[in-house]
Amino acid sequence: MKHLLITIAVVLMVGCAHGTLQRKAITSDDAPAALGPYSPGVQVGEFLFLSGQIGLNPESGKLVEGGIKEQTKQVLDNLGQCSRKRDGL
């Protein structure tokens, strides 16, 4: 795993340094907005990097109730929305 992360980092640094990889911020109206100065996702070339998430309901902006199971489901739903936005769905 460590070697894979190092390889990805080197590819991104080299590609970005030469200006060949385009970076695009990914946001979705169906996922919670970022709570800080960052994007929920960034596409660099063919890679999609998603930021850390918590189980926020995008409609209410509040943490979902029920516990870890419900919050985990919400996190995965939120990440899925960002991924679908990147794919144009």
C-alpha positions as CSV (number, residue, x, y, z in Angstrom):
1,M,0.0,0.0,0.0
2,K,2.8,2.4,0.9
3,H,4.4,1.8,-2.5
4,L,1.1,2.5,-4.3
5,L,0.7,5.8,-2.4
6,I,4.2,6.9,-3.2
7,T,3.7,6.0,-6.9
8,I,0.5,8.0,-7.1
9,A,2.1,11.0,-5.4
10,V,5.1,10.9,-7.8
11,V,2.8,10.7,-10.8
12,L,0.7,13.6,-9.6
13,M,3.7,15.8,-8.8
14,V,5.4,15.1,-12.1
15,G,2.1,15.6,-14.1
16,C,1.1,18.7,-12.2
17,A,4.7,20.2,-12.5
18,H,4.5,19.8,-16.3
19,G,1.0,21.1,-16.5
20,T,-0.3,18.0,-18.2
21,L,-2.9,17.0,-15.5
22,Q,-5.9,19.2,-15.1
23,R,-7.3,19.7,-11.6
24,K,-11.0,20.2,-11.1
25,A,-12.9,20.8,-7.8
26,I,-15.9,18.5,-7.4
27,T,-18.9,19.6,-5.5
28,S,-22.5,18.3,-5.5
29,D,-25.8,19.9,-4.4
30,D,-26.8,16.4,-3.2
31,A,-23.9,16.2,-0.7
32,P,-23.1,18.5,2.2
33,A,-21.0,21.6,1.4
34,A,-17.5,21.7,2.8
35,L,-17.3,23.2,6.3
36,G,-13.9,24.7,5.6
37,P,-11.7,26.1,2.8
38,Y,-11.5,22.9,0.8
39,S,-13.5,21.0,-1.8
40,P,-15.3,17.7,-1.1
41,G,-13.5,16.2,-4.1
42,V,-10.7,17.0,-6.5
43,Q,-10.2,15.3,-9.9
44,V,-6.6,15.3,-11.1
45,G,-6.4,13.6,-14.5
46,E,-8.2,10.3,-14.1
47,F,-7.9,10.2,-10.3
48,L,-10.6,11.4,-8.0
49,F,-9.6,12.4,-4.4
50,L,-12.4,12.7,-1.9
51,S,-12.1,14.6,1.3
52,G,-12.9,13.2,4.7
53,Q,-16.6,13.1,5.5
54,I,-18.9,12.9,8.5
55,G,-22.5,11.7,8.4
56,L,-24.1,15.1,7.6
57,N,-27.5,15.1,6.0
58,P,-27.2,17.4,3.0
59,E,-30.7,18.8,3.4
60,S,-30.6,19.7,7.1
61,G,-26.9,20.1,7.5
62,K,-27.1,18.1,10.7
63,L,-25.5,14.9,11.8
64,V,-27.8,12.0,11.1
65,E,-29.3,10.3,14.2
66,G,-29.2,6.7,15.1
67,G,-25.5,5.9,15.6
68,I,-22.5,4.7,13.7
69,K,-24.4,2.5,11.2
70,E,-26.6,5.3,10.0
71,Q,-23.8,7.8,10.0
72,T,-21.6,5.5,8.0
73,K,-24.4,5.0,5.4
74,Q,-24.7,8.8,5.1
75,V,-21.0,9.2,4.6
76,L,-21.0,6.6,1.8
77,D,-24.1,8.3,0.2
78,N,-22.3,11.7,0.4
79,L,-19.1,10.3,-1.2
80,G,-21.3,8.6,-3.9
81,Q,-22.9,11.9,-4.8
82,C,-19.5,13.5,-5.3
83,S,-18.4,10.6,-7.4
84,R,-21.6,10.7,-9.5
85,K,-21.1,14.5,-10.0
86,R,-17.6,13.8,-11.4
87,D,-19.1,11.3,-13.8
88,G,-21.8,13.8,-14.9
89,L,-24.7,11.8,-13.4
